[in-house]
């Protein structure tokens, strides 16, 4: 299916979903390689789609979110699973299983976070756990600010040496750690005496993330404008949006 026809399918699907009370997230893979989305519910929210699946290039998958659902979604790359769904991914792995079943992804991974409430939805793209691939969230048919959120730059290309995760053959940077997971210090993790917005400030590392991806969280107490809000929308979550 060509990207042009994918756009038509997406538009038709979104039109079809308009008027349905359920919120939907359509995940679209515009990468040139497969992505294995992972889905981790927040406390009290149900596991959806068994927590993970394979999404080939130029394909889309729609999730129906129950009311008041919250959770995080991310893309796993370089995965290989056997017939029973056991295996591993080079980035974003969730305990060596095709179905994350409530488990989170191993950092570094670019995260999309969403919380539905009766009044409005809150959503963001976060680099607090590092970065592995570009993702974007676009709302449709909602009311309110409803801004786009995302990180579409390839941070692996500009990742500082101390934060790089390299492929098995060491030739490629496949992910970029957060300074917190790389150095595990209170200053970078916003913990201890740095555990509040007054003392935890941007660092040279988080600024690299912020400059490249101004519409994403770059560290724990990043500017609150990194969170977007919308009411009554459906959402498109795109992996590699610029491909």
C-alpha positions as CSV (number, residue, x, y, z in Angstrom):
1,X,0.0,0.0,0.0
2,X,1.4,3.4,-1.0
3,X,1.6,6.3,1.5
4,X,-1.0,8.1,-0.6
5,X,-3.5,5.3,-0.3
6,X,-2.6,5.0,3.4
7,X,-3.6,8.6,3.8
8,X,-7.0,8.0,2.2
9,X,-7.5,4.9,4.4
10,X,-6.6,6.9,7.5
11,X,-9.0,9.7,6.6
12,X,-11.8,7.3,5.9
13,X,-11.2,5.5,9.1
14,X,-11.0,8.8,11.1
15,X,-14.3,9.9,9.5
16,X,-15.9,6.6,10.4
17,X,-14.7,6.9,14.0
18,X,-16.1,10.5,14.3
19,X,-19.3,10.3,16.4
20,X,-18.2,7.2,18.2
21,X,-17.8,7.9,21.9
22,X,-14.8,5.7,22.2
23,X,-11.4,7.4,21.8
24,X,-9.2,5.8,19.2
25,X,-5.5,5.9,18.6
26,X,-4.4,4.9,15.2
27,X,-0.8,3.8,15.1
28,X,0.9,4.2,11.7
29,X,4.3,2.9,10.7
30,X,6.0,5.2,8.2
31,X,9.4,3.7,9.0
32,X,11.1,1.7,6.3
33,X,11.4,-1.2,8.7
34,X,8.9,-3.0,11.0
35,X,8.1,-1.5,14.4
36,X,6.7,-3.5,17.3
37,X,4.6,-1.1,19.3
38,X,4.5,-1.6,23.1
39,X,1.5,-0.5,25.2
40,X,1.7,-0.2,29.0
41,X,-1.4,0.9,30.9
42,X,-1.2,3.2,33.9
43,X,-2.4,2.0,37.3
44,X,-6.0,0.8,37.1
45,X,-6.2,0.9,33.3
46,X,-6.7,-2.4,31.3
47,X,-4.0,-3.9,29.0
48,X,-4.9,-3.3,25.4
49,X,-3.9,-5.6,22.4
50,X,-2.0,-7.8,24.9
51,X,0.5,-5.0,25.2
52,X,2.3,-5.4,21.9
53,X,2.4,-6.6,18.3
54,X,4.3,-6.3,15.0
55,X,3.4,-3.4,12.7
56,X,5.0,-3.7,9.3
57,X,6.0,-0.6,7.2
58,X,3.2,1.4,5.7
59,X,0.6,-0.3,7.9
60,X,-1.8,1.1,10.5
61,X,-3.4,-0.4,13.6
62,X,-6.3,1.1,15.5
63,X,-6.7,0.9,19.3
64,X,-10.0,1.7,21.0
65,X,-9.3,3.3,24.4
66,X,-11.8,2.8,27.2
67,X,-13.0,6.0,29.1
68,X,-10.4,7.3,31.6
69,X,-7.6,5.1,30.2
70,X,-4.1,6.2,30.7
71,X,-0.8,4.7,29.5
72,X,2.3,4.9,27.5
73,X,3.1,3.7,24.0
74,X,6.5,3.2,22.3
75,X,8.1,1.5,19.4
76,X,10.4,-1.4,19.6
77,X,13.0,-2.0,16.9
78,X,15.2,-4.9,15.8
79,X,12.9,-7.6,17.2
80,X,13.0,-11.4,16.6
81,X,10.4,-13.7,18.3
82,X,9.8,-17.4,18.0
83,X,6.4,-19.0,17.4
84,X,5.6,-18.7,21.1
85,X,6.3,-15.0,21.2
86,X,9.6,-15.2,23.0
87,X,12.6,-13.3,21.8
88,X,14.1,-9.9,22.2
89,X,14.3,-6.4,20.6
90,X,17.4,-4.3,20.2
91,X,15.6,-1.2,21.6
92,X,12.5,-0.8,23.8
93,X,12.4,-4.5,24.8
94,X,9.7,-5.5,27.3
95,X,11.0,-8.5,29.0
96,X,11.7,-10.6,25.9
97,X,8.1,-11.0,24.8
98,X,6.1,-10.1,21.8
99,X,3.2,-9.3,24.1
100,X,4.3,-6.8,26.7
101,X,1.3,-7.7,28.9
102,X,1.6,-4.7,31.1
103,X,5.4,-4.5,31.2
104,X,7.2,-1.3,30.3
105,X,9.9,-0.9,27.6
106,X,13.6,-0.9,28.5
107,X,15.1,2.5,28.2
108,X,16.2,4.2,26.0
109,X,12.9,4.5,24.2
110,X,10.8,7.4,22.9
111,X,7.5,7.4,24.8
112,X,4.1,8.7,23.9
113,X,2.0,9.2,27.0
114,X,-1.8,9.8,27.1
115,X,-4.3,10.2,29.9
116,X,-8.1,10.5,29.1
117,X,-10.4,12.4,31.5
118,X,-14.0,13.4,31.3
119,X,-13.0,17.1,30.8
120,X,-10.0,16.7,28.5
121,X,-7.2,14.4,27.3
122,X,-3.5,15.1,28.3
123,X,-0.8,13.8,25.9
124,X,2.9,14.2,25.3
125,X,6.0,12.7,23.8
126,X,8.7,12.2,26.3
127,X,12.5,11.8,26.0
128,X,12.9,11.4,29.8
129,X,13.6,7.7,29.2
130,X,15.8,8.4,26.2
131,X,15.2,8.1,22.5
132,X,15.1,5.3,20.0
133,X,13.0,6.5,17.0
134,X,11.0,9.5,16.0
135,X,7.3,9.6,16.9
136,X,4.5,12.1,16.7
137,X,0.9,12.4,18.1
138,X,-1.6,14.3,16.0
139,X,-5.2,14.8,17.3
140,X,-8.3,14.8,15.0
141,X,-11.8,16.2,15.5
142,X,-11.1,17.5,19.0
143,X,-11.8,20.9,20.6
144,X,-9.4,23.0,22.6
145,X,-5.7,23.7,21.8
146,X,-5.2,20.1,20.4
147,X,-1.6,20.8,19.4
148,X,0.8,18.3,17.8
149,X,3.3,16.6,20.1
150,X,6.4,14.7,19.0
151,X,10.0,14.3,18.3
152,X,10.6,13.9,14.6
153,X,14.4,14.6,14.5
154,X,16.8,11.7,14.4
155,X,18.5,12.1,17.8
156,X,20.6,9.1,17.1
157,X,22.5,11.2,14.5
158,X,23.4,13.8,17.1
159,X,23.6,11.7,20.3
160,X,26.6,12.6,22.5
161,X,29.2,9.7,22.8
162,X,28.4,9.1,26.5
163,X,24.7,8.5,25.8
164,X,25.0,6.3,22.7
165,X,23.7,2.8,22.4
166,X,25.3,1.1,19.5
167,X,24.3,-1.9,17.3
168,X,25.9,-5.3,17.9
169,X,28.4,-4.6,15.1
170,X,29.1,-1.2,16.7
171,X,28.5,0.5,13.4
172,X,25.3,2.3,14.1
173,X,23.8,4.3,17.0
174,X,20.4,2.6,17.6
175,X,19.3,4.7,20.6
176,X,20.3,7.6,22.8
177,X,20.2,7.3,26.5
178,X,18.8,10.0,28.8
179,X,21.5,11.6,31.0
180,X,19.7,10.1,34.0
181,X,20.1,6.5,32.8
182,X,23.6,7.1,31.5
183,X,25.0,8.7,34.7
184,X,22.4,7.9,37.3
185,X,23.0,11.1,39.3
186,X,20.4,13.1,41.3
187,X,21.2,16.2,39.2
188,X,20.3,14.4,35.9
189,X,17.5,12.3,37.4
190,X,15.8,15.1,39.3
191,X,15.9,13.1,42.5
192,X,17.0,13.9,46.1
193,X,17.8,17.5,46.6
194,X,17.1,18.0,42.8
195,X,13.6,16.5,43.2
196,X,11.6,19.7,42.4
197,X,11.3,22.2,39.6
198,X,13.2,24.9,41.4
199,X,16.4,22.8,41.8
200,X,16.2,20.5,38.7
201,X,17.2,22.6,35.7
202,X,18.0,21.8,32.1
203,X,21.5,20.3,31.5
204,X,23.8,20.4,28.5
205,X,22.4,17.0,27.6
206,X,18.7,17.8,28.0
207,X,19.2,21.0,26.0
208,X,20.4,18.9,23.0
209,X,17.2,16.9,23.2
210,X,15.1,20.1,23.6
211,X,16.7,22.0,20.7
212,X,16.2,19.0,18.4
213,X,12.7,18.2,19.6
214,X,11.0,21.3,21.1
215,X,7.6,19.6,21.2
216,X,8.8,16.8,23.5
217,X,9.7,16.5,27.2
218,X,13.5,16.6,27.5
219,X,13.8,16.0,31.3
220,X,11.5,15.4,34.3
221,X,10.7,19.0,35.0
222,X,10.7,20.3,31.5
223,X,8.4,23.3,30.6
224,X,4.8,22.2,31.2
225,X,3.9,23.4,27.7
226,X,5.4,20.1,26.6
227,X,2.0,18.6,27.7
228,X,-0.8,19.0,25.1
229,X,-4.5,18.9,25.8
230,X,-7.6,18.2,23.7
231,X,-11.2,17.2,24.2
232,X,-13.2,14.6,22.3
233,X,-10.5,13.8,19.9
234,X,-9.1,10.7,18.2
235,X,-5.4,10.4,17.8
236,X,-2.8,9.3,15.2
237,X,0.5,8.1,16.6
238,X,3.1,8.0,13.8
239,X,6.4,6.2,13.9
240,X,9.0,7.9,11.6
241,X,6.5,10.7,10.6
242,X,8.8,12.3,8.0
243,X,9.5,9.1,6.0
